[in-house]
Amino acid sequence: MHLDGLIAWAMKEAALADGQILDSYDGILADLPFGKHESPSGWTWQASFIRPVAVRGSERRYMTTKTAVASFAERMHDGRIVGKPLSTIDTVRGPYKNDAFWYTIEHVDRCVAYCIGDPERIAPLLDHVTHLGKRARLDHGRIAPQDGMPALIEEDEAALTLWRQRNMPEPENGHQPIVGRLQPPYWMGEGCSTVWRPL
């Protein structure tokens, strides 16, 4: 997870909490509180991945999902589900797929990210971040405050180079090419290209 993506999401949440109606994220995403790295291959914000440190251990969990086909069809027929009615409800593939799977969660004491940015603007945005990673609805990734603080922002000269531990527009030592995004909104899943990711 990229720090700029997390802060972009927090800025979106802050705007929605203030009652703004967002037709597009472009205005928010153009003004993130980070420096910009520009190259002939593209540009990116100067904010690294968020990395776990002090991992305590991991565990495997089992999850099942099941589509209630009869009640879904009834709600569609009654008009409680708006839109074009489905002729079939496919529980083998797609959004209504039944599933049973194992997944791993890690117990982590601390996560670290590096950036070149404005701590005065970043700190209040971190108040909107209560979880990191997937399955927050199951309360995975909850950020537990330490010493009354959910996040600690410190000045560190290492950030001048460590912010590069992220998807980059050009080849870097220790990076490999993948298909991904360079800037938020990472959560939208569009706008991918070839980028260079640290190993």
C-alpha positions as CSV (number, residue, x, y, z in Angstrom):
1,M,0.0,0.0,0.0
2,H,1.4,3.4,-1.0
3,L,1.3,6.3,1.6
4,D,0.1,8.7,-1.1
5,G,-2.8,6.4,-1.8
6,L,-3.7,6.3,1.9
7,I,-3.5,10.1,2.3
8,A,-5.5,10.6,-1.0
9,W,-8.2,8.3,0.5
10,A,-8.2,10.2,3.7
11,M,-8.5,13.5,1.8
12,K,-11.5,12.1,0.0
13,E,-13.1,11.0,3.3
14,A,-12.4,14.4,4.8
15,A,-14.1,16.1,1.9
16,L,-17.1,13.8,2.1
17,A,-17.3,14.5,5.9
18,D,-17.4,18.2,5.1
19,G,-20.4,17.7,2.9
20,Q,-18.7,18.1,-0.4
21,I,-20.2,16.3,-3.4
22,L,-17.4,14.8,-5.5
23,D,-18.1,14.2,-9.2
24,S,-14.4,13.5,-9.6
25,Y,-11.4,13.0,-7.4
26,D,-9.2,15.2,-9.7
27,G,-9.3,18.3,-7.5
28,I,-8.3,16.4,-4.4
29,L,-5.6,14.2,-6.1
30,A,-3.9,17.3,-7.6
31,D,-3.1,18.7,-4.2
32,L,-1.6,15.9,-2.1
33,P,0.8,17.1,0.7
34,F,3.9,15.5,-0.9
35,G,6.7,16.6,-3.1
36,K,6.5,15.5,-6.8
37,H,9.1,13.4,-8.6
38,E,9.1,14.0,-12.4
39,S,11.0,12.2,-15.1
40,P,10.6,11.7,-18.9
41,S,8.8,8.4,-18.1
42,G,6.2,10.0,-15.9
43,W,5.7,11.4,-12.4
44,T,4.8,10.3,-8.9
45,W,4.4,11.6,-5.4
46,Q,7.4,11.3,-3.1
47,A,5.8,8.8,-0.7
48,S,6.9,5.2,-0.1
49,F,5.0,2.0,0.5
50,I,3.7,1.5,4.0
51,R,5.8,-1.4,5.3
52,P,5.2,-3.6,8.4
53,V,8.0,-3.8,10.9
54,A,8.1,-5.7,14.1
55,V,5.8,-8.5,12.8
56,R,4.7,-10.6,15.8
57,G,3.3,-13.5,13.8
58,S,0.6,-14.6,11.4
59,E,-2.5,-16.8,11.4
60,R,-4.7,-18.4,8.8
61,R,-8.5,-17.7,8.8
62,Y,-11.2,-19.4,6.9
63,M,-14.0,-17.4,5.2
64,T,-17.1,-18.4,3.3
65,T,-19.5,-16.3,1.2
66,K,-22.9,-17.4,0.0
67,T,-25.4,-15.6,-2.1
68,A,-29.0,-15.9,-0.9
69,V,-30.4,-16.6,-4.3
70,A,-34.1,-16.8,-3.3
71,S,-34.2,-13.5,-1.4
72,F,-32.1,-11.8,-4.0
73,A,-34.6,-12.8,-6.8
74,E,-37.5,-11.7,-4.6
75,R,-36.0,-8.3,-4.0
76,M,-35.3,-7.9,-7.7
77,H,-38.9,-8.9,-8.5
78,D,-40.3,-6.5,-5.9
79,G,-38.3,-3.6,-7.3
80,R,-36.2,-3.2,-4.2
81,I,-33.1,-3.7,-6.3
82,V,-33.0,-0.9,-8.9
83,G,-31.7,-1.5,-12.4
84,K,-32.0,-4.0,-15.2
85,P,-33.3,-7.4,-13.8
86,L,-30.9,-10.3,-14.1
87,S,-32.2,-13.3,-16.1
88,T,-29.9,-15.6,-14.0
89,I,-28.0,-15.2,-10.8
90,D,-24.6,-16.8,-11.3
91,T,-23.2,-18.2,-8.1
92,V,-20.1,-19.8,-9.8
93,R,-18.4,-16.6,-11.1
94,G,-18.8,-12.9,-10.9
95,P,-20.0,-10.6,-8.0
96,Y,-22.5,-13.2,-6.7
97,K,-20.0,-16.0,-6.5
98,N,-20.3,-18.5,-3.6
99,D,-16.8,-19.0,-2.2
100,A,-14.9,-20.7,0.6
101,F,-11.2,-19.8,1.1
102,W,-8.3,-19.4,3.5
103,Y,-6.4,-16.2,4.0
104,T,-3.5,-15.0,6.1
105,I,-3.4,-12.1,8.5
106,E,-0.3,-10.7,10.1
107,H,0.0,-9.2,13.6
108,V,2.2,-6.2,13.4
109,D,3.3,-3.8,16.1
110,R,4.3,-1.0,13.8
111,C,4.2,0.1,10.1
112,V,6.6,2.7,8.6
113,A,6.5,4.9,5.5
114,Y,8.8,7.6,4.2
115,C,7.9,10.7,2.3
116,I,9.0,14.2,1.3
117,G,5.9,16.2,2.4
118,D,4.1,18.6,4.7
119,P,3.7,17.1,8.2
120,E,1.2,19.9,9.2
121,R,-1.2,18.7,6.4
122,I,-0.5,15.0,6.8
123,A,-1.1,14.7,10.5
124,P,-4.8,15.6,10.6
125,L,-5.5,13.4,7.7
126,L,-4.2,10.4,9.5
127,D,-7.2,10.8,12.0
128,H,-9.4,9.5,9.2
129,V,-7.4,6.3,8.9
130,T,-8.5,3.6,11.4
131,H,-7.5,0.5,9.5
132,L,-4.8,-0.6,7.0
133,G,-5.2,-3.2,4.3
134,K,-8.1,-5.4,3.2
135,R,-11.1,-6.6,5.2
136,A,-11.5,-3.6,7.5
137,R,-15.2,-4.5,7.7
138,L,-14.0,-7.6,9.6
139,D,-11.9,-5.3,11.8
140,H,-8.6,-6.6,10.3
141,G,-5.8,-4.0,10.1
142,R,-7.1,-1.9,13.0
143,I,-4.7,0.8,14.0
144,A,-4.3,0.7,17.8
145,P,-3.1,4.0,19.3
146,Q,0.3,3.8,21.1
147,D,0.9,6.4,23.9
148,G,-2.4,8.0,22.8
149,M,-1.2,8.6,19.3
150,P,-2.3,6.6,16.3
151,A,0.6,7.9,14.2
152,L,4.0,9.3,14.8
153,I,5.6,11.7,12.3
154,E,9.3,12.2,12.6
155,E,11.9,14.0,10.5
156,D,14.4,11.6,9.1
157,E,17.1,12.3,6.6
158,A,16.8,8.7,5.3
159,A,13.4,9.8,3.8
160,L,15.4,11.7,1.1
161,T,16.1,8.3,-0.5
162,L,13.7,5.8,1.1
163,W,10.6,7.5,-0.3
164,R,11.7,5.7,-3.6
165,Q,10.6,2.4,-2.1
166,R,7.4,2.5,-4.2
167,N,6.2,2.1,-7.8
168,M,8.5,4.3,-9.9
169,P,8.2,5.6,-13.5
170,E,11.8,4.7,-14.4
171,P,14.1,1.8,-13.7
172,E,15.8,1.9,-10.3
173,N,18.3,-0.5,-8.7
174,G,16.4,-3.3,-6.9
175,H,13.2,-2.6,-8.8
176,Q,11.5,-4.9,-11.4
177,P,8.9,-4.0,-14.0
178,I,5.2,-4.8,-13.3
179,V,1.9,-3.5,-14.4
180,G,0.5,-1.0,-11.9
181,R,-0.3,2.7,-11.1
182,L,2.0,5.6,-10.2
183,Q,-0.5,7.8,-8.5
184,P,-3.8,7.5,-6.7
185,P,-6.6,6.6,-6.9
186,Y,-5.1,3.1,-6.6
187,W,-8.5,1.9,-5.4
188,M,-10.1,2.7,-8.8
189,G,-8.1,0.0,-10.6
190,E,-7.7,1.9,-13.8
191,G,-4.9,3.8,-15.4
192,C,-2.3,1.0,-15.1
193,S,0.9,1.0,-17.1
194,T,4.4,-0.5,-16.8
195,V,6.0,0.7,-13.6
196,W,9.1,-0.3,-11.6
197,R,8.4,-1.9,-8.2
198,P,11.0,-2.7,-5.4
199,L,11.8,-6.3,-4.9
